[in-house]
Amino acid sequence: MKDLNEIGKMLMNSSKADKIKAAANSPEAQKLSKIIDARSVEQAAKSGDMATLQKALAQVMSTEEGKRLAARLSEEFNKE
């Protein structure tokens, strides 16, 4: 599996970088950032703690903001 930093660099160097940045700065993402514990998620990602990551994702997806943000990102990544 690729290192998270490597994946991040690949995404930021892709043609979708502006869309990813816009989504990350959206009102939905800003509200979600107050709901989740970013340090806990980062640590779980680095250590491969899938249970914690799944819990965080479920928490995000249980909100209307999370659903809207996921739909927005899905739409952007499925465009050609």
Residue, then its C-alpha position, 0 to 999 in steps of 0.5 A: m500500500k502506498d504511503l499516505n504522503e505519497i497518495g496526497k502528493m499524487l492527488m495534489n499533482s492531479s488535474k483534480a487538485d483545485k477541486i479537492k482544495a475547493a471541497a476541503n475549504s467548503p462550508e461542509a468540510q469546515k463544519l465536519s472538521k469540528i466534528i472529527d478528531a483530526r489527530s486521532v484520524e491522522q494517527a489511525a491512518k499512519s498506524g493502519d487502524m482501520a477500525t478507528l478510520q471506519k468509525a470516523l468515516a461513519q461519523v462523517m457520513s451520518t451527517e448531511e454535510g458529510k453526505r454532500l461532501a462525499a457526493r461532491l467528491s464522487e462527482e468530481f472524481n467520476k468526471e473525465 
